[in-house]
Amino acid sequence: MAGIKVFTSVWVSNPKEKTMKFFITGGAGFIGSHLAERLSAEGHAVTVLDDLSTGSLKDMKALAGHPQFKFVEGSILDKDLVRLHTGTCDRVIHLAAAVGVRRILKEPLASLKVNVDGSGIVLNACAEFGRPILLASTSEVYGKNEADSLCEDSDSILGSSSIERWSYATAKKLDEFLGLAYHATRGIPVTITRFFNIVGPRQSSRYGMVLPAFVRSALANEPIRVFGDGRQTRNFTYVDDCIEALMRLLKNPKAAGQLFNVGGLEEISILELAERVKVATHSSSSIVTVPYDQAYPEGGFEDMRRRVPCICKIEALTGWTPTNSLSAIIEKTIRFERSRTCDEPRSYRAPVQAPNILPSLAAQGVNYLRA
């Protein structure tokens, strides 16, 4: 295209050749920490930027002592900080976001600033330095579209702007538009992924993540709380499968300028999910349904009845399909939660950010910087 400088990036996966430097925003979070581990294991240098609002230093323990891993505590709203680390990397992976229904409802303005302004700052830095970027979006952008199979070009059917629950989907949809616009007008390779309920080790139930919440309740023989009538359906993707999908997209230059669903294959109602968790844990828990107005007394919530992805596009380009069945996902989540409760009393709830209790990264061998 005339007048547009097109930037390219060559992924090098052959260990005999040079590796790459990755900059991951939100890298201390659930998906980000797993991705940082995978990239580091393959010999790449990784710098993580995270404000620890939802991420955790404990989730990066496996990276302690890695000579090419660096953690930076800071915000994607800090333009200078984002520019600094974007300019010194080969590729950006933008995962940082305000997530979780409760956080969106309680902090609507702050969440919008992070999800919209923050993404704009990251994309602008990528354009300035010519860095390719993988931009994480969400299945939330499909809204109330209840199609049998949601393809990447399916319509977004969002609720009223007076219902704050839809601000997250709207913000992420805007991120997608921004990413595609930067790709079209500035020539930077932008790949966008839409995640469908990624689950696995280290996922927190604190932000409304349903499977770990069900498992923790079942293991404690406490009531398993199902919001609404439980007939709403979802599907779930194991985090290792998600990371494999991201790795394949990162390695494929044809992914630039495109959106891809990353989701599982099995549709299940939330009520049936609770029942399967109860059986798998041999729990005496009761299963109780909780009306939405009681589950979210702050208001501003509206649910969707169905959300099922089509993953034909990513499969056609990369050959990726998830390998973990829902039964396997449930069993692995149970094993992790059992191990976690052995290490941490159930009554303990770590503050979102409390420097006095953060583990000493220096003592663990992690290169730590506080912005």
Secondary structure, 3 states (H helix, E strand, C coil): CCCCCCCCCCCCCCCCCCCCEEEEECCCCHHHHHHHHHHHHCCCEEEEEECCCCCCHHHHHHHCCCCCEEEEECCCCCHHHHHHHHHCCCEEEECCCCCCHHHHHHCHHHHHHHHHHHHHHHHHHHHHHCCCEEEEEEHHHHECCCCCCECCCCCCECCCCCCCCHHHHHHHHHHHHHHHHHHHHHCCCEEEEEECCEECCCCCCCCCCHHHHHHHHHHCCCCEEEECCCCCEECCEEHHHHHHHHHHHHCCHHHCCEEEEECCCCCEEHHHHHHHHHHHHCCCCCEEEECHHHHCCCCCCCCCCCCCECCHHHHHHHCCCCCCCHHHHHHHHHHHHHHHHHHCCCCCCCCCCCHHHCCCHHHHCCEEEEC
